[in-house]
Amino acid sequence: MRYRTPFGLVDISGPSMRRTLFDGDRVLVRYGAPLRPGAVALFRHPHRRDLLVVKRAAQRRADGWWMLSDNPLVASDSREYGPVPDALVLGRVLLRVWPRPGGVTARPPQP
Protein backbone atom coordinates (compact mmCIF):
# COMPACT_ATOMS: atom_id res chain seq x y z
CA MET A 1 0.00 0.00 0.00
CA ARG A 2 1.31 3.47 -0.87
CA TYR A 3 0.62 6.57 1.18
CA ARG A 4 0.56 10.22 0.14
CA THR A 5 2.98 11.05 2.90
CA PRO A 6 5.12 8.60 4.84
CA PHE A 7 4.45 10.34 8.19
CA GLY A 8 1.42 11.52 10.11
CA LEU A 9 0.29 12.71 13.52
CA VAL A 10 -2.22 10.73 15.57
CA ASP A 11 -3.90 11.77 18.82
CA ILE A 12 -4.17 9.14 21.54
CA SER A 13 -7.56 8.62 23.16
CA GLY A 14 -8.32 6.31 26.05
CA PRO A 15 -6.39 4.38 28.70
CA SER A 16 -5.29 1.24 26.84
CA MET A 17 -1.68 2.30 26.31
CA ARG A 18 -1.25 3.93 29.73
CA ARG A 19 2.29 3.37 31.01
CA THR A 20 3.62 4.40 27.60
CA LEU A 21 1.06 6.78 26.06
CA PHE A 22 -1.69 8.78 27.72
CA ASP A 23 -5.04 10.24 26.70
CA GLY A 24 -4.29 13.47 24.81
CA ASP A 25 -0.76 12.54 23.71
CA ARG A 26 0.11 13.12 20.07
CA VAL A 27 2.39 10.65 18.29
CA LEU A 28 4.30 10.57 15.02
CA VAL A 29 3.46 7.56 12.85
CA ARG A 30 5.45 6.25 9.91
CA TYR A 31 2.93 4.75 7.50
CA GLY A 32 3.91 1.50 5.86
CA ALA A 33 6.86 0.95 8.22
CA PRO A 34 7.59 -2.69 8.97
CA LEU A 35 6.73 -3.97 12.44
CA ARG A 36 8.68 -6.12 14.78
CA PRO A 37 7.62 -7.53 18.14
CA GLY A 38 7.63 -4.79 20.77
CA ALA A 39 6.85 -1.94 18.36
CA VAL A 40 3.81 0.29 18.91
CA ALA A 41 1.53 0.08 15.88
CA LEU A 42 -1.37 1.98 14.33
CA PHE A 43 -4.02 -0.21 12.71
CA ARG A 44 -7.69 -0.41 11.79
CA HIS A 45 -9.83 -2.32 14.27
CA PRO A 46 -10.59 -5.76 12.80
CA HIS A 47 -14.34 -5.47 13.50
CA ARG A 48 -14.82 -1.70 13.17
CA ARG A 49 -12.78 -0.57 10.18
CA ASP A 50 -13.61 3.11 10.83
CA LEU A 51 -11.78 2.94 14.19
CA LEU A 52 -8.02 3.53 14.34
CA VAL A 53 -6.21 1.76 17.19
CA VAL A 54 -2.76 2.05 18.75
CA LYS A 55 -1.39 -1.07 20.49
CA ARG A 56 1.88 -2.91 21.02
CA ALA A 57 2.74 -5.59 18.46
CA ALA A 58 3.41 -8.57 20.71
CA GLN A 59 3.85 -11.43 18.28
CA ARG A 60 3.72 -12.13 14.54
CA ARG A 61 1.48 -15.07 13.68
CA ALA A 62 0.56 -16.73 10.41
CA ASP A 63 -2.81 -14.93 10.41
CA GLY A 64 -1.55 -11.49 11.49
CA TRP A 65 -0.19 -9.55 14.45
CA TRP A 66 -1.13 -10.21 18.07
CA MET A 67 -1.66 -6.71 19.49
CA LEU A 68 -1.75 -5.97 23.22
CA SER A 69 -2.56 -2.99 25.42
CA ASP A 70 0.23 -1.68 27.65
CA ASN A 71 -2.32 -1.16 30.42
CA PRO A 72 -2.95 -4.58 32.02
CA LEU A 73 -6.42 -3.45 33.16
CA VAL A 74 -7.61 -2.96 29.57
CA ALA A 75 -8.36 -6.10 27.54
CA SER A 76 -9.68 -4.47 24.36
CA ASP A 77 -6.90 -5.91 22.25
CA SER A 78 -6.13 -9.20 20.48
CA ARG A 79 -7.37 -11.08 23.54
CA GLU A 80 -10.81 -9.77 22.57
CA TYR A 81 -10.70 -9.53 18.74
CA GLY A 82 -7.91 -11.91 17.76
CA PRO A 83 -4.95 -11.27 15.47
CA VAL A 84 -4.86 -8.18 13.28
CA PRO A 85 -4.36 -8.99 9.57
CA ASP A 86 -1.39 -7.33 7.86
CA ALA A 87 -3.76 -5.44 5.55
CA LEU A 88 -5.15 -3.53 8.55
CA VAL A 89 -1.76 -2.46 9.94
CA LEU A 90 -1.15 1.13 8.86
CA GLY A 91 2.21 1.94 10.39
CA ARG A 92 4.55 2.15 13.36
CA VAL A 93 4.49 4.81 16.08
CA LEU A 94 7.92 6.44 16.13
CA LEU A 95 7.68 8.88 19.03
CA ARG A 96 5.48 11.06 21.17
CA VAL A 97 5.59 14.69 20.01
CA TRP A 98 3.13 16.25 22.46
CA PRO A 99 3.55 16.78 25.25
CA ARG A 100 7.24 16.90 24.50
CA PRO A 101 9.08 14.08 26.24
CA GLY A 102 10.92 15.59 29.20
CA GLY A 103 9.90 19.06 28.10
CA VAL A 104 7.57 21.81 29.18
CA THR A 105 3.96 21.17 28.16
CA ALA A 106 2.78 24.78 28.42
CA ARG A 107 4.31 28.04 27.30
CA PRO A 108 5.42 30.39 30.08
CA PRO A 109 3.34 33.55 30.46
CA GLN A 110 4.49 36.46 28.31
CA PRO A 111 5.33 39.77 30.06
Stockholm file with secondary structure:
# STOCKHOLM 1.0

chainA/1-111         MRYRTPFGLVDISGPSMRRTLFDGDRVLVRYGAPLRPGAVALFRHPHRRDLLVVKRAAQRRADGWWMLSDNPLVASDSREYGPVPDALVLGRVLLRVWPRPGGVTARPPQP
#=GR chainA/1-111 SS CCCSSSEEEEECCSSTTTTTCCTTCEEEEEETCCCCTTCEEEEECSSCTTCEEEEEEEEEETTEEEEECSSTTCCCSHHHHCCBCGGGEEEEEEEEEESCTTSCSSCCCCC
#=GC SS_cons         CCCSSSEEEEECCSSTTTTTCCTTCEEEEEETCCCCTTCEEEEECSSCTTCEEEEEEEEEETTEEEEECSSTTCCCSHHHHCCBCGGGEEEEEEEEEESCTTSCSSCCCCC
//
